[in-house]
Amino acid sequence: MEGSVFTPSLEGMKHVKSETGEMLTKPFLDVCKLILPVIDKFGAAMALVKSDIGGNISRLEDKYSSNPTEFNLLYSMVEVEVAAKTAKGSSSCTNGLLWLTRAMEFLVELFHNLLQYPDWTMSQVCTDSYGKTLKQWHGWLASSSFSLAMKLAPDRKKFMDVISGTGDVNADMEAFCTSFSPFLEENHKFLASKGLDNLKAS
């Protein structure tokens, strides 16, 4: 492949914001989708995360497709649900955006750990990232399933070889973390302003 597995998402990030600096629905979801091939390379260890991310992307995409003009801006879906008092429902788009943001933060933390701690095993990298991000929002069941899955993490060197392609994978990984984190922070800030940033999994 041309470049690393991060190349398409780095390209996509240039289009996430409108000219007036607002988050656009489709480009944001596209970037999240473009990172899914990286998760694939983890195999069974990331099956839970992948299905979770995929499900939340689909939920938000369906809403967007129902009215692309009305839902052109990412936060418009939340505004509509807040007005209808349905934002806290487990199948709401608000919930979907919150969990998608959290899962993406887990991945950013994981990539950051790969860069920061070259001597860590993949299992250490994943467990530490999970502890810093998703764990606090997960109930006992999700937490146990996750810890179990982390034991299936692939060999670090094999994983890095697979995602490298022809690009400078470390530079691309760093660029992804640096460029994508502000979007996730913005999502949290917006959700917090509506009192919707601390919903937990049942």
Secondary structure, 3 states (H helix, E strand, C coil): CCCCCCHHHHHHHHHCECCCCCEEHHHHHHHHHHCHHHHHCCHHHHHHHHHHHHHHHHHHHHHHHHCCCCCCECCHHHHHHHHHCCCCCCCCHHHHHHHHHHHHHHHHHHHHHHHHCCCCCHHHHHHHHHHHCCHHHCCHHHHHHHHHHHCCCCCHHHHHHHHHCCCCHHHHHHHHHHHHHHHHHHHHHHHHHCCCCCCCCC
